[in-house]
Amino acid sequence: MTTTAAIRKSLRTYYAPGRAAALDAFHARFLAPGELGFDVGAHVGDRTASFRRLGARAVAVEPQPRLARLLRLLFFRDPGVVRVAALVGAEPGEAVLRLNTANPTVATASEEFVAAAEGAAGWEGQVWDTELRLPVTTLDALAAEHGRPDFVKIDVEGYEAVALAGLSFAPRSLSFEFTTIQRDVAAQCLDRLRSLGYRAFNACLGEAMQFAHAAPVEATAMAAWIASLPHEANSGDIYASLDPARLRT
C-alpha cells in the first residue's frame, strides 16, 4: 500500500460516520469550552477536530511531513488550532523518526518499538523503510509557548515514556497509548505519572472510547491489569486524572 492510500484509509477509519459523536461524548469529560488540549501524535487530526467541536483550543503535534501537510489543509483556517511539526521528547534537539510508508500510523522514534514488533504476532509485514532526522520539542516547551493544557493525549508508538520525561507538571488529565508488545513502556509511563502526582487511572482498549474499569484504579493495579492482558489485546490508552470523577463510567 502506498502512503497516499494508507492516509486515505486512516481518513475513512477515523472520520467514519458516527465516530465524531462518540469521540466528542468521551472527550467532554476532559475538556470544556475555552480549555486547551494537546494532541501529541495527531495523525489525521480526528482528536484535534473533536477538541474543537467541544469549543476547546488545540495544539496538534505531528512530525510526519505528509500528515503535517494534511493537518495544515484541515485546520489552516482555524485560529483555535496550533500545528507543530516536531517530535516530542525528553529534551529539545533532534531525533530520527522511522517511517513505515505503507502504514503511517506506526511511525516511531523508538528503535525498541521496531525491535519489539519484529516477529510479533499481529505485526507481520510491518516495515520501517525510511528515516528522517526531525526537530524535538518537549511538553514543557509546548506549555510554555501555548499555555498549560487541561488535557494531553499522547500516541507516539513506543516513545511515550520519553515524551513524559519532558513533562514537569501535572495537567488535569492525560492519556498515553500502550501496546502489548511493550508493556514495560506502559509501566515506565505509570511510574512517571505517579511521580507527577497522579493517583487515579483508567483504560480503554483499542478505539473503544469506553473505560475498562467502572471506577478509577491506582497505578499498581493498572500495571497489573496491563500485564494480565492477552497479547491479542494489542493496544489501548491509559487515562490519568487529578480529578478521579472524570475516570468513572
C-alpha positions as CSV (number, residue, x, y, z in Angstrom):
1,M,0.0,0.0,0.0
2,T,1.3,3.5,-0.8
3,T,1.5,6.2,1.8
4,T,-1.3,8.1,0.0
5,A,-3.6,5.1,0.1
6,A,-2.7,4.5,3.7
7,I,-3.6,8.1,4.7
8,R,-6.9,7.8,2.8
9,K,-7.6,4.6,4.7
10,S,-6.9,6.4,8.0
11,L,-9.2,9.2,7.0
12,R,-12.0,6.7,6.3
13,T,-11.4,5.0,9.6
14,Y,-11.0,8.0,11.9
15,Y,-13.7,10.1,10.3
16,A,-16.2,7.2,9.8
17,P,-19.9,8.2,10.2
18,G,-20.9,8.3,13.8
19,R,-17.4,8.3,15.2
20,A,-17.3,12.0,15.8
21,A,-20.3,12.0,18.2
22,A,-18.8,9.1,20.2
23,L,-15.4,10.8,20.3
24,D,-16.9,14.1,21.5
25,A,-19.0,12.5,24.2
26,F,-15.9,10.8,25.5
27,H,-13.6,13.9,25.3
28,A,-16.3,16.0,27.0
29,R,-15.3,14.5,30.3
30,F,-11.8,16.0,29.9
31,L,-12.3,19.3,28.0
32,A,-14.8,22.2,28.2
33,P,-15.2,25.3,26.0
34,G,-12.2,27.6,26.3
35,E,-9.9,25.0,27.7
36,L,-6.7,23.7,26.0
37,G,-5.9,20.2,24.7
38,F,-2.6,18.9,23.4
39,D,-2.9,16.2,20.6
40,V,0.5,14.7,20.6
41,G,0.8,12.3,17.6
42,A,-2.2,14.0,15.9
43,H,-2.0,11.7,12.8
44,V,-5.1,12.7,10.7
45,G,-6.4,15.2,13.3
46,D,-9.6,13.4,14.4
47,R,-8.8,14.1,18.1
48,T,-7.9,17.7,17.3
49,A,-11.2,18.1,15.4
50,S,-13.0,16.7,18.5
51,F,-11.4,19.2,20.8
52,R,-12.5,22.0,18.6
53,R,-16.1,20.8,18.3
54,L,-16.2,20.9,22.1
55,G,-15.1,24.5,22.0
56,A,-11.6,23.8,23.3
57,R,-8.4,25.1,21.7
58,A,-5.9,22.5,20.4
59,V,-2.2,22.1,19.8
60,A,-1.8,19.4,17.2
61,V,1.7,17.9,17.2
62,E,2.6,15.7,14.2
63,P,6.2,15.1,12.9
64,Q,5.4,13.2,9.7
65,P,5.7,15.6,6.8
66,R,2.8,14.2,4.8
67,L,0.5,14.2,7.8
68,A,1.7,17.7,8.8
69,R,0.6,18.9,5.4
70,L,-2.8,17.2,5.8
71,L,-3.3,19.0,9.2
72,R,-2.4,22.3,7.5
73,L,-5.1,21.6,4.9
74,L,-7.7,20.6,7.5
75,F,-7.1,23.4,10.1
76,F,-5.3,26.3,8.4
77,R,-8.4,28.5,8.6
78,D,-9.0,27.7,12.3
79,P,-7.3,30.1,14.7
80,G,-8.1,27.8,17.6
81,V,-5.6,25.2,16.3
82,V,-1.8,25.5,16.5
83,R,0.1,23.0,14.4
84,V,3.6,21.8,15.5
85,A,5.7,19.7,13.1
86,A,8.0,18.1,15.6
87,L,8.7,15.1,17.7
88,V,8.0,15.3,21.5
89,G,10.8,14.0,23.7
90,A,12.7,14.4,26.9
91,E,14.6,17.5,25.8
92,P,14.8,19.8,22.8
93,G,17.1,18.8,19.9
94,E,16.8,16.3,17.1
95,A,15.9,12.7,16.7
96,V,15.4,10.1,14.0
97,L,11.8,9.2,13.1
98,R,11.4,5.8,11.5
99,L,8.6,5.9,8.8
100,N,6.5,2.9,7.7
101,T,5.4,4.3,4.3
102,A,2.7,1.7,3.9
103,N,1.3,2.3,7.4
104,P,1.9,5.8,8.7
105,T,0.0,5.1,11.9
106,V,3.1,3.3,13.3
107,A,5.8,5.8,12.6
108,T,8.1,5.9,15.6
109,A,11.3,7.4,17.1
110,S,11.8,4.3,19.2
111,E,14.2,1.7,18.0
112,E,13.0,-0.5,20.8
113,F,9.4,-0.4,19.4
114,V,10.6,-1.5,15.9
115,A,12.6,-4.4,17.6
116,A,9.6,-5.4,19.7
117,A,7.3,-5.5,16.6
118,E,9.7,-7.7,14.6
119,G,8.3,-11.2,14.6
120,A,5.4,-10.4,17.0
121,A,2.0,-11.9,16.2
122,G,-0.2,-9.3,14.6
123,W,2.7,-7.2,13.4
124,E,3.7,-9.3,10.4
125,G,4.7,-7.4,7.3
126,Q,5.4,-4.1,9.0
127,V,8.5,-2.5,7.5
128,W,10.0,0.8,8.7
129,D,11.7,1.7,5.4
130,T,12.5,5.5,5.7
131,E,14.3,7.6,8.3
132,L,14.0,11.3,8.8
133,R,16.0,13.5,11.3
134,L,13.5,15.9,12.8
135,P,13.3,18.5,15.5
136,V,12.3,17.6,19.0
137,T,10.3,19.7,21.4
138,T,9.0,18.9,24.9
139,L,5.7,19.0,26.6
140,D,7.1,21.7,29.0
141,A,8.3,23.8,26.0
142,L,4.8,23.5,24.3
143,A,3.1,24.5,27.5
144,A,5.5,27.5,27.9
145,E,4.7,28.7,24.4
146,H,1.0,27.8,24.1
147,G,-0.3,27.6,27.7
148,R,-0.7,24.8,30.2
149,P,-3.1,22.2,28.8
150,D,-6.1,20.9,30.6
151,F,-5.8,17.5,28.8
152,V,-2.9,15.9,26.9
153,K,-3.3,12.9,24.6
154,I,0.0,11.1,23.7
155,D,0.1,8.5,21.0
156,V,3.7,8.2,19.7
157,E,4.3,4.4,19.2
158,G,6.6,3.4,22.0
159,Y,8.1,6.9,22.6
160,E,5.5,7.7,25.3
161,A,7.9,7.4,28.3
162,V,10.4,9.6,26.5
163,A,7.7,12.2,25.9
164,L,6.6,12.1,29.5
165,A,10.2,12.7,30.6
166,G,9.9,16.2,29.2
167,L,6.9,17.0,31.4
168,S,7.5,18.5,34.8
169,F,3.9,19.4,35.8
170,A,0.6,17.6,36.0
171,P,-2.1,18.6,33.6
172,R,-5.6,18.0,35.0
173,S,-5.9,14.9,32.8
174,L,-3.7,13.0,30.4
175,S,-3.7,9.8,28.3
176,F,-0.9,7.7,26.7
177,E,-1.1,4.8,24.3
178,F,0.2,1.4,25.3
179,T,0.9,-1.8,23.4
180,T,1.1,-5.4,24.5
181,I,4.5,-5.7,22.7
182,Q,5.9,-3.1,25.0
183,R,4.3,-3.4,28.4
184,D,7.5,-2.2,30.0
185,V,7.0,1.2,28.4
186,A,3.5,1.5,29.9
187,A,5.0,0.6,33.3
188,Q,7.6,3.4,32.9
189,C,4.8,5.8,32.0
190,L,2.8,4.9,35.0
191,D,5.8,5.4,37.3
192,R,6.4,8.8,35.7
193,L,2.8,9.9,36.2
194,R,2.7,8.7,39.7
195,S,5.8,10.8,40.4
196,L,3.9,13.8,39.0
197,G,1.1,13.3,41.5
198,Y,-1.5,11.2,39.6
199,R,-3.3,8.6,41.7
200,A,-6.3,7.7,39.6
201,F,-6.2,5.8,36.3
202,N,-8.5,4.1,33.8
203,A,-8.0,2.5,30.4
204,C,-9.7,2.0,27.0
205,L,-8.8,-0.9,24.8
206,G,-8.3,-0.2,21.1
207,E,-10.5,2.6,19.8
208,A,-13.4,1.6,22.1
209,M,-13.8,5.0,23.9
210,Q,-15.2,3.1,26.8
211,F,-13.5,2.6,30.1
212,A,-12.4,-0.9,31.0
213,H,-13.0,-0.3,34.8
214,A,-16.2,1.0,36.4
215,A,-14.1,3.2,38.7
216,P,-10.5,4.5,38.5
217,V,-7.7,2.4,39.9
218,E,-4.3,3.3,41.3
219,A,-1.1,2.8,39.3
220,T,0.0,-0.6,40.7
221,A,-3.4,-2.1,39.8
222,M,-3.3,-0.6,36.4
223,A,0.2,-2.0,35.7
224,A,-1.0,-5.4,36.9
225,W,-4.1,-5.2,34.5
226,I,-1.8,-4.4,31.6
227,A,0.5,-7.3,32.4
228,S,-2.5,-9.6,32.5
229,L,-3.9,-8.7,29.1
230,P,-3.6,-11.3,26.3
231,H,-1.2,-10.4,23.5
232,E,-4.1,-10.2,21.1
233,A,-5.4,-7.1,23.0
234,N,-2.7,-5.3,21.1
235,S,-3.1,-1.7,22.2
236,G,-5.1,0.8,24.1
237,D,-4.9,4.1,26.1
238,I,-4.3,4.7,29.7
239,Y,-6.0,7.8,31.2
240,A,-4.9,9.6,34.3
241,S,-6.6,12.5,36.1
242,L,-6.2,14.6,39.1
243,D,-10.0,14.6,39.3
244,P,-10.9,10.9,39.7
245,A,-14.6,11.6,38.9
246,R,-13.6,12.1,35.2
247,L,-12.5,8.5,35.0
248,R,-15.7,6.9,36.1
249,T,-18.0,5.1,33.6
